[in-house]
Amino acid sequence: MFEGQPKGLFALALANTGERFGYYTMLAVFALFLRANYGLSPAMAGTIYSSFLMLVYFFPLIGGIMADKFGFGKMVTIGIMVMFAGYLLLSVPLGGDSVALVVMLAALLLIGFGTGLFKGNLQVMVGNLYDDPKYADKRDAGFSIFYMAINIGALFAPTAAIKIKEYAETSLGYSSNDAYHFSFAVACASLILSIAIYYIFRKTFRHTEGGKKKDAAADTKSAEPELSKEETKQRIVALCLVFAVVIFFWMAFHQNGLSLTYFADEFTARSAEGVQSMAFDVWNLVLVIFIVYAGFALFQSKTAKGRYIAAAVIIAAVALLVYKYSLIEGATSISAPIFQQFNPFYVVALTPVSMAIFGALSAKGKEPSAPRKIAYGMIVAAAAYALMAFSSFGLPTPETVMGPDGEPVGKHVADVTPNLLIGVYLILTFGELLLSPMGISFVSKVAPPKYKGMMMGGWFVATAIGNQLVVVGGLLWGAVPLWVCWSVFLCVCLVAAIFMFAMMKRLEKVAK
């Protein structure tokens, strides 16, 4: 799966992994921090949370426009610096008064703008690697690998956020609220690692950074024909149709940090036993990932030595899992943010599976187009919320579970098995793998050359709007029965899928 890819892909992917680790460490506890530190209602915390997500994904449009003029590499570097300033400000414990709230909002603005300069432009640079004809047929696979690397950072984030917060409380003596800031400080360290990787391996992707001098040199080598005004218009319209659909996917998907986290905190059992408890140790998940990748290596390796090494890795990982299982005594406590580790785990573990499936379909000439994969992703996301709606019949409303002081009470009333959220995250991840990396690949392929930065920014603006609509989960929480809350996301995903299929011919025409 990694063979034949440009070297710059791995450098850019690792640089993004460091930045995403810090971002998701902060995000894992952010909604709970807002409620605990400032005493905000679920709806108000949801408003701030969704607005921040909106900023993070809206600013890439501005970052893309700036990069089209000044170069992608320059914007990436400036973006990391701005993000660092924001995370540094957020990591300072200032209490819960109005001044602290204003400082926190300022920090979010910096993080959002810095991410806007960094995230989209880094992905444009990844796409530029595949403008070389010898890599052109590996574009979708390359973006799948890049997307997998993002989720390696996200995989460890919830555990890091929880452990660092606990360390600040128990070992350093900080209050529960102040301890959250130590989780936010992790992002500062991760950005230092990210920029170090970027510059150490810069020579492998420097030609993708853009800028006037680089663009002039690239233009002399480019064999890509000039697009007519009509072709440019067709491509932009097609991209805007896709953007309209993905809004509703992200609206539903990013409930993982809001209403689904509320559900984990207020309705899900706080402990697990036996095999189930092993799923809440991130290192056990890492061992499973080793088994999956070694399994592929066992059958795909071209040498006997490679197959022996793969077999040894599988045996060692299985033996270690069995040993760790033998050490389990009693129940393992579960913290609500830890459920957010399952989505990135599934992405990393299932990426080679999805690549193998689509590779086999491609060899037979039956691989679905990127727009068709996006439509299938919407249907899969709808299935996840159908499961949540069905499983929530008969559960009390959130108001009957939360006490007047905002603290959970009566947990025994609704101790839902953790397996429900574990399963829902699995289904949502299938949808994400069909939609997100394929969508980014589609944008990088279809976007008119002169507007690559702007169009990638457009993808993120669609994501931003979807993230702003995440607030719907917070507004519905406690206002309607749980099954109604989940049914709203079920319906919007189905409607978006129907729209996508209705536009399929137009989209597949420009994707050829």
C-alpha positions as CSV (number, residue, x, y, z in Angstrom):
1,M,0.0,0.0,0.0
2,F,2.9,2.3,0.6
3,E,4.9,1.3,-2.5
4,G,5.3,3.8,-5.4
5,Q,4.2,6.8,-3.4
6,P,6.2,10.1,-3.6
7,K,8.6,10.6,-0.7
8,G,7.1,14.0,0.1
9,L,3.8,12.4,1.0
10,F,5.2,10.8,4.2
11,A,6.9,14.0,5.3
12,L,3.8,16.1,4.8
13,A,1.7,13.4,6.5
14,L,3.9,13.3,9.6
15,A,3.9,17.0,9.8
16,N,0.2,17.0,9.8
17,T,0.1,14.1,12.4
18,G,1.9,16.3,15.0
19,E,-0.5,19.2,14.5
20,R,-3.6,17.0,14.6
21,F,-2.5,15.3,17.8
22,G,-2.4,18.6,19.6
23,Y,-5.7,19.7,18.1
24,Y,-7.6,16.6,19.0
25,T,-6.1,16.5,22.5
26,M,-7.5,19.9,23.1
27,L,-10.8,19.0,21.4
28,A,-11.3,15.8,23.4
29,V,-12.1,17.7,26.6
30,F,-13.1,21.1,25.3
31,A,-16.9,20.7,25.5
32,L,-16.7,19.3,29.0
33,F,-14.2,22.1,29.9
34,L,-16.6,24.8,28.8
35,R,-19.4,23.4,31.0
36,A,-17.1,22.8,34.0
37,N,-15.0,25.9,34.0
38,Y,-17.5,28.5,33.0
39,G,-20.8,26.9,34.2
40,L,-22.3,27.0,30.7
41,S,-25.4,25.2,29.7
42,P,-25.2,22.3,27.2
43,A,-26.6,24.6,24.5
44,M,-24.2,27.5,25.1
45,A,-21.2,25.2,25.4
46,G,-22.4,23.6,22.1
47,T,-22.6,27.0,20.5
48,I,-19.0,27.9,21.4
49,Y,-17.8,24.4,20.4
50,S,-19.5,24.5,17.0
51,S,-18.5,28.1,16.3
52,F,-14.8,27.1,17.0
53,L,-15.1,24.2,14.6
54,M,-16.6,26.5,12.1
55,L,-13.7,28.9,12.3
56,V,-11.2,26.1,12.0
57,Y,-12.7,25.0,8.7
58,F,-13.8,28.4,7.4
59,F,-10.4,30.1,7.5
60,P,-8.8,27.7,5.0
61,L,-10.8,29.6,2.3
62,I,-8.9,32.8,3.3
63,G,-5.7,30.8,3.7
64,G,-6.2,29.2,0.2
65,I,-6.7,32.6,-1.5
66,M,-3.6,34.0,0.2
67,A,-1.6,30.9,-0.8
68,D,-2.7,31.2,-4.4
69,K,-0.9,34.5,-4.4
70,F,2.0,34.1,-2.0
71,G,2.7,30.3,-2.0
72,F,1.4,27.3,0.0
73,G,4.6,26.7,2.0
74,K,4.8,30.2,3.3
75,M,1.2,30.1,4.6
76,V,1.8,26.7,6.2
77,T,4.8,28.1,8.2
78,I,2.9,31.3,9.3
79,G,-0.1,29.1,10.2
80,I,1.9,27.0,12.7
81,M,3.2,30.2,14.4
82,V,-0.2,31.6,14.8
83,M,-1.6,28.4,16.1
84,F,1.2,28.1,18.6
85,A,0.3,31.6,20.0
86,G,-3.3,30.5,20.3
87,Y,-2.6,27.2,22.1
88,L,-0.1,29.0,24.4
89,L,-2.8,31.5,25.4
90,L,-5.4,28.7,26.0
91,S,-3.0,26.7,28.2
92,V,-2.8,29.5,30.8
93,P,-5.3,28.8,33.7
94,L,-7.1,32.1,34.4
95,G,-10.1,30.9,36.2
96,G,-13.7,31.1,35.1
97,D,-14.6,34.8,35.2
98,S,-15.5,37.0,32.2
99,V,-11.9,38.0,31.6
100,A,-10.9,34.4,31.3
101,L,-13.8,33.8,28.9
102,V,-12.6,36.6,26.6
103,V,-9.0,35.4,26.6
104,M,-10.2,31.9,25.8
105,L,-12.3,33.2,22.9
106,A,-9.3,35.2,21.6
107,A,-7.2,32.0,21.8
108,L,-9.8,30.1,19.7
109,L,-9.7,32.9,17.1
110,L,-5.9,32.5,16.8
111,I,-6.1,28.7,16.6
112,G,-8.8,28.9,14.0
113,F,-7.0,31.4,11.8
114,G,-3.6,29.6,12.1
115,T,-5.3,26.3,11.2
116,G,-6.8,28.0,8.2
117,L,-3.4,28.9,6.9
118,F,-2.0,25.5,7.7
119,K,-4.5,22.7,7.0
120,G,-5.9,23.3,3.6
121,N,-2.6,24.5,2.0
122,L,-0.8,21.4,3.3
123,Q,-3.4,19.2,1.6
124,V,-3.0,21.2,-1.6
125,M,0.7,20.4,-1.5
126,V,-0.1,16.7,-1.1
127,G,-2.3,17.0,-4.2
128,N,0.5,18.8,-6.1
129,L,2.7,15.7,-5.6
130,Y,0.4,13.8,-7.9
131,D,0.5,16.3,-10.7
132,D,3.6,14.3,-11.8
133,P,2.2,11.8,-14.4
134,K,4.1,8.9,-12.8
135,Y,2.1,9.3,-9.6
136,A,-1.2,10.4,-11.1
137,D,-2.9,7.0,-10.7
138,K,-2.0,6.8,-7.0
139,R,-3.8,10.0,-5.9
140,D,-6.7,8.4,-4.1
141,A,-4.4,5.9,-2.3
142,G,-2.1,8.7,-1.4
143,F,-4.9,10.7,0.2
144,S,-6.0,7.6,2.1
145,I,-2.5,7.3,3.5
146,F,-2.4,11.0,4.4
147,Y,-5.8,10.7,6.1
148,M,-4.7,7.7,8.0
149,A,-1.7,9.7,9.3
150,I,-4.0,12.4,10.6
151,N,-5.9,9.9,12.6
152,I,-2.7,8.4,14.1
153,G,-2.4,11.7,15.9
154,A,-6.1,11.7,16.8
155,L,-5.9,8.1,18.1
156,F,-3.7,9.0,21.1
157,A,-5.3,12.4,21.8
158,P,-8.2,11.4,24.1
159,T,-5.9,9.3,26.3
160,A,-3.3,12.0,26.4
161,A,-5.9,14.6,27.3
162,I,-7.3,12.5,30.2
163,K,-3.9,11.3,31.5
164,I,-2.4,14.8,31.5
165,K,-5.4,16.2,33.2
166,E,-5.3,13.5,35.9
167,Y,-1.6,14.1,36.4
168,A,-2.1,17.8,36.9
169,E,-4.8,17.0,39.5
170,T,-3.2,14.2,41.5
171,S,0.5,15.0,41.2
172,L,0.6,18.7,40.8
173,G,-2.4,19.6,43.0
174,Y,-4.3,21.7,40.5
175,S,-8.1,22.0,40.7
176,S,-10.2,20.0,38.3
177,N,-10.9,23.1,36.2
178,D,-7.3,24.4,36.0
179,A,-6.1,20.9,35.1
180,Y,-7.8,21.1,31.7
181,H,-5.3,23.7,30.6
182,F,-2.5,21.1,30.8
183,S,-4.3,19.1,28.2
184,F,-4.4,22.2,26.0
185,A,-0.6,22.8,26.5
186,V,0.1,19.5,24.7
187,A,-0.8,21.2,21.4
188,C,2.1,23.7,21.8
189,A,4.6,20.8,22.1
190,S,3.1,19.0,19.2
191,L,3.4,22.0,16.9
192,I,7.1,22.2,17.6
193,L,7.4,18.6,16.5
194,S,5.3,19.3,13.4
195,I,7.4,22.3,12.2
196,A,10.6,20.4,12.9
197,I,9.4,17.5,10.7
198,Y,8.3,19.9,8.0
199,Y,11.7,21.6,7.7
200,I,13.9,18.5,8.1
201,F,12.3,16.8,5.2
202,R,11.4,19.9,3.2
203,K,13.6,18.9,0.2
204,T,11.2,16.0,-0.6
205,F,8.2,18.3,-1.3
206,R,9.7,21.8,-1.8
207,H,8.6,21.8,-5.4
208,T,4.9,21.8,-4.3
209,E,5.1,24.9,-2.1
210,G,4.1,27.4,-4.8
211,G,5.1,31.0,-4.9
212,K,5.9,33.1,-8.0
213,K,9.4,31.7,-8.7
214,K,8.3,28.1,-8.1
215,D,5.1,28.5,-10.1
216,A,7.1,29.9,-13.1
217,A,9.4,26.9,-13.0
218,A,6.5,24.5,-12.7
219,D,4.6,26.1,-15.6
220,T,7.5,25.4,-18.0
221,K,7.3,21.7,-17.1
222,S,3.6,21.3,-16.8
223,A,1.9,19.3,-19.5
224,E,-1.7,20.1,-18.2
225,P,-3.8,21.8,-20.9
226,E,-5.3,25.2,-20.3
227,L,-9.0,25.0,-19.3
228,S,-11.6,27.0,-21.2
229,K,-13.9,29.3,-19.3
230,E,-16.7,26.8,-19.8
231,E,-14.7,23.9,-18.4
232,T,-13.5,25.9,-15.5
233,K,-17.2,26.8,-14.7
234,Q,-18.3,23.2,-15.0
235,R,-15.6,22.1,-12.5
236,I,-16.4,24.8,-10.0
237,V,-20.1,24.1,-10.2
238,A,-19.5,20.4,-9.7
239,L,-17.3,21.1,-6.7
240,C,-19.9,23.4,-5.2
241,L,-22.5,20.6,-5.4
242,V,-20.2,18.3,-3.5
243,F,-19.5,21.0,-0.9
244,A,-23.3,21.4,-0.4
245,V,-23.6,17.6,0.4
246,V,-20.7,17.3,2.8
247,I,-22.1,20.1,4.9
248,F,-24.6,17.6,6.3
249,F,-22.1,14.8,6.8
250,W,-19.9,17.0,9.1
251,M,-23.0,18.3,10.9
252,A,-23.8,14.7,11.8
253,F,-20.3,13.3,12.1
254,H,-18.9,15.9,14.5
255,Q,-21.5,15.2,17.1
256,N,-18.8,12.9,18.4
257,G,-17.4,15.9,20.3
258,L,-20.8,17.2,21.4
259,S,-24.0,15.3,21.7
260,L,-22.4,11.8,21.5
261,T,-19.9,12.9,24.2
262,Y,-22.9,14.1,26.3
263,F,-24.5,10.7,25.7
264,A,-21.3,9.0,26.9
265,D,-21.1,11.2,29.9
266,E,-24.7,11.1,31.0
267,F,-26.1,7.8,29.7
268,T,-23.3,5.3,29.2
269,A,-21.9,2.9,31.8
270,R,-18.8,4.3,33.5
271,S,-17.0,1.0,33.8
272,A,-16.2,-2.1,31.7
273,E,-15.0,-5.6,32.5
274,G,-13.1,-8.4,30.7
275,V,-12.5,-8.2,27.0
276,Q,-14.7,-5.1,26.7
277,S,-12.4,-3.2,29.1
278,M,-9.4,-3.8,26.9
279,A,-10.9,-1.6,24.2
280,F,-10.4,1.5,26.5
281,D,-6.6,1.0,26.6
282,V,-5.1,2.8,23.6
283,W,-2.1,0.5,23.6
284,N,-4.3,-2.5,23.1
285,L,-5.8,-0.7,20.0
286,V,-2.2,-0.1,18.8
287,L,-1.5,-3.8,19.0
288,V,-4.6,-4.5,17.0
289,I,-3.4,-2.1,14.3
290,F,0.0,-3.9,14.2
291,I,-1.9,-7.2,13.7
292,V,-3.9,-5.7,10.8
293,Y,-0.9,-4.2,9.0
294,A,1.3,-7.3,9.6
295,G,-1.6,-9.4,8.2
296,F,-1.5,-7.5,5.0
297,A,2.3,-7.7,4.9
298,L,2.1,-11.4,5.4
299,F,0.1,-11.9,2.2
300,Q,1.6,-9.0,0.2
301,S,5.3,-9.3,1.0
302,K,7.5,-10.2,-2.0
303,T,10.1,-11.9,0.1
304,A,10.1,-14.8,2.5
305,K,12.0,-12.7,5.0
306,G,9.2,-10.1,4.9
307,R,6.6,-12.7,5.5
308,Y,8.5,-14.2,8.5
309,I,8.8,-10.7,10.0
310,A,5.1,-10.1,9.5
311,A,4.2,-13.5,11.1
312,A,6.5,-12.7,14.1
313,V,4.8,-9.3,14.6
314,I,1.3,-11.0,14.6
315,I,2.4,-13.7,17.1
316,A,4.0,-11.2,19.4
317,A,1.0,-8.8,19.3
318,V,-1.5,-11.5,20.0
319,A,0.7,-12.9,22.8
320,L,0.9,-9.5,24.4
321,L,-2.9,-9.0,24.2
322,V,-3.5,-12.4,25.8
323,Y,-1.0,-11.5,28.5
324,K,-2.6,-8.1,29.2
325,Y,-6.0,-9.8,29.3
326,S,-4.7,-12.2,32.0
327,L,-3.8,-9.2,34.2
328,I,-7.3,-7.7,34.2
329,E,-8.8,-7.6,37.7
330,G,-12.2,-6.1,38.3
331,A,-13.7,-3.3,36.4
332,T,-12.0,-0.5,34.4
333,S,-13.3,3.0,34.8
334,I,-14.4,4.9,31.7
335,S,-14.2,8.6,31.1
336,A,-16.5,10.1,28.5
337,P,-13.8,11.7,26.2
338,I,-12.1,8.3,25.8
339,F,-14.8,7.2,23.3
340,Q,-13.4,9.7,20.8
341,Q,-10.3,7.4,20.4
342,F,-12.4,4.8,18.5
343,N,-13.0,6.8,15.4
344,P,-9.2,7.5,14.6
345,F,-8.5,3.8,15.6
346,Y,-10.9,2.6,13.1
347,V,-9.6,5.0,10.4
348,V,-6.0,3.7,10.9
349,A,-7.0,0.1,11.2
350,L,-9.5,0.1,8.3
351,T,-7.6,2.2,5.7
352,P,-5.6,-0.7,4.3
353,V,-8.8,-2.7,4.2
354,S,-10.6,0.0,2.2
355,M,-7.6,0.4,-0.1
356,A,-7.4,-3.3,-0.7
357,I,-11.1,-3.4,-1.6
358,F,-11.1,-0.5,-3.9
359,G,-7.8,-1.7,-5.4
360,A,-9.4,-5.0,-6.3
361,L,-12.5,-3.3,-7.7
362,S,-10.2,-0.9,-9.7
363,A,-8.4,-3.9,-11.2
364,K,-11.7,-5.2,-12.4
365,G,-12.8,-1.8,-13.7
366,K,-15.6,-1.6,-11.1
367,E,-14.3,0.9,-8.6
368,P,-17.0,3.5,-7.8
369,S,-16.2,7.1,-8.7
370,A,-15.3,9.6,-5.9
371,P,-18.8,11.3,-6.1
372,R,-20.5,7.9,-5.8
373,K,-18.3,7.0,-2.8
374,I,-19.3,10.2,-1.1
375,A,-23.0,9.4,-1.6
376,Y,-22.5,5.9,-0.1
377,G,-20.8,7.6,2.8
378,M,-23.9,9.7,3.5
379,I,-26.0,6.5,3.6
380,V,-23.6,4.8,6.0
381,A,-23.7,7.9,8.3
382,A,-27.5,7.7,8.3
383,A,-27.3,4.0,9.4
384,A,-25.2,5.0,12.4
385,Y,-27.8,7.4,13.6
386,A,-30.6,4.9,12.9
387,L,-28.8,2.6,15.4
388,M,-28.6,5.5,17.9
389,A,-32.3,6.3,17.5
390,F,-33.4,2.7,17.8
391,S,-31.2,2.2,20.9
392,S,-32.5,5.3,22.6
393,F,-36.2,4.4,22.7
394,G,-37.2,4.2,26.4
395,L,-34.3,6.2,27.7
396,P,-35.0,9.2,30.0
397,T,-34.4,12.7,28.6
398,P,-31.1,14.3,29.6
399,E,-32.8,16.6,32.0
400,T,-33.9,13.7,34.2
401,V,-30.3,12.4,34.4
402,M,-28.6,15.8,35.1
403,G,-29.1,17.4,38.5
404,P,-29.9,21.1,39.0
405,D,-26.2,21.9,39.6
406,G,-25.3,20.5,36.2
407,E,-23.7,17.4,37.6
408,P,-24.7,13.9,36.5
409,V,-27.1,12.1,38.9
410,G,-28.9,8.8,38.8
411,K,-26.4,7.1,36.5
412,H,-28.0,3.8,37.3
413,V,-31.1,4.9,35.5
414,A,-29.5,4.7,32.1
415,D,-26.3,2.6,32.1
416,V,-26.2,1.9,28.4
417,T,-23.5,-0.5,27.3
418,P,-20.4,1.1,26.0
419,N,-20.6,-1.2,23.0
420,L,-23.3,1.0,21.5
421,L,-21.0,4.0,21.0
422,I,-18.2,1.7,20.0
423,G,-20.4,0.3,17.3
424,V,-21.7,3.7,16.2
425,Y,-18.2,5.1,15.8
426,L,-17.3,2.1,13.7
427,I,-20.3,2.7,11.3
428,L,-19.5,6.5,11.2
429,T,-15.9,5.7,10.3
430,F,-17.0,3.6,7.4
431,G,-18.9,6.6,6.2
432,E,-15.9,8.9,6.8
433,L,-13.5,6.7,4.8
434,L,-15.9,6.8,1.9
435,L,-16.4,10.5,2.0
436,S,-13.5,12.5,3.5
437,P,-10.3,11.3,1.8
438,M,-12.2,10.7,-1.4
439,G,-13.6,14.2,-1.3
440,I,-10.2,15.8,-0.7
441,S,-8.8,13.7,-3.6
442,F,-11.7,14.8,-5.8
443,V,-11.1,18.5,-5.0
444,S,-7.4,18.2,-5.7
445,K,-8.1,16.5,-9.1
446,V,-11.0,18.5,-10.4
447,A,-10.1,22.0,-9.1
448,P,-9.0,24.3,-11.9
449,P,-5.2,24.8,-11.6
450,K,-5.5,28.6,-11.0
451,Y,-7.9,28.1,-8.1
452,K,-6.6,25.1,-6.3
453,G,-6.1,26.9,-3.0
454,M,-9.5,28.6,-3.2
455,M,-11.3,25.3,-4.1
456,M,-9.6,23.4,-1.3
457,G,-10.6,26.3,0.9
458,G,-14.1,25.8,-0.4
459,W,-14.1,22.2,0.8
460,F,-13.2,23.4,4.3
461,V,-15.9,26.1,4.2
462,A,-18.4,23.4,3.6
463,T,-16.9,21.6,6.5
464,A,-17.1,24.8,8.5
465,I,-20.8,25.3,7.8
466,G,-21.4,21.7,8.8
467,N,-19.4,22.3,12.0
468,Q,-21.5,25.3,12.8
469,L,-24.6,23.2,12.4
470,V,-23.2,20.8,15.0
471,V,-24.8,23.2,17.5
472,V,-28.1,21.6,16.6
473,G,-27.1,18.6,18.8
474,G,-26.6,20.9,21.7
475,L,-29.9,22.7,21.2
476,L,-31.8,19.4,20.9
477,W,-30.1,18.0,24.0
478,G,-32.7,17.9,26.7
479,A,-35.3,19.6,24.5
480,V,-36.6,16.5,22.8
481,P,-36.5,12.8,23.4
482,L,-33.2,11.2,22.5
483,W,-34.5,9.2,19.6
484,V,-35.8,12.4,18.0
485,C,-32.4,14.0,18.4
486,W,-30.7,11.2,16.6
487,S,-33.5,11.0,14.0
488,V,-32.7,14.6,12.9
489,F,-29.2,13.6,11.9
490,L,-30.5,10.4,10.2
491,C,-32.9,12.4,8.0
492,V,-30.4,15.1,6.9
493,C,-27.9,12.4,5.9
494,L,-30.5,10.6,3.8
495,V,-31.7,13.7,2.1
496,A,-28.1,14.7,1.3
497,A,-27.5,11.2,-0.2
498,I,-30.6,11.4,-2.4
499,F,-29.4,14.8,-3.7
500,M,-26.0,13.4,-4.4
501,F,-27.3,10.6,-6.5
502,A,-29.6,13.0,-8.4
503,M,-26.5,15.0,-9.4
504,M,-24.3,12.0,-10.1
505,K,-24.1,12.2,-13.9
506,R,-22.9,15.8,-13.8
507,L,-20.3,15.0,-11.1
508,E,-18.9,11.9,-12.7
509,K,-18.6,13.8,-16.0
510,V,-16.0,16.2,-14.6
511,A,-14.3,13.5,-12.5
512,K,-13.2,11.5,-15.6
